[in-house]
């Protein structure tokens, strides 16, 4: 995941891209850093496997991400209660989202608290190839 860019402080957007990164945005941000400027954070995940993209956009996973962003649950059990699902299923889905880089776990006592650092997900899914080649970096 790249952390460069132009988000406003009030809204943190995670850009999900399929097969290609926003290299122009990354280049502009690196130039700003080289010039001694402090650019706004830019969060991006680029996936090269359509199954990974599908994992992100599955309704149950989106429900989990929305619930975590909105409710800030104290742990996995509370997250499961908020979405009215089995704890084991929620735990499995949360681990899947963690592996994709979409959430982190914060240890609070005996609990693992799922957290997200963004408010919105913007998905860029090109239907046609651009004139440039796709980025080949792993997500």
Secondary structure by P-SEA (a helix, b strand, c coil): ccccccccccbbbbbbbccccaaaaaaaaaaaaaacccccbbbbbbbccaaaaaaaacaaaaaaaaaaaccccccaaaaaaaacccaaaaaaaaaaaaaaccbbbbbcccbbbbbbcccbbbbbbbccccccccccccc
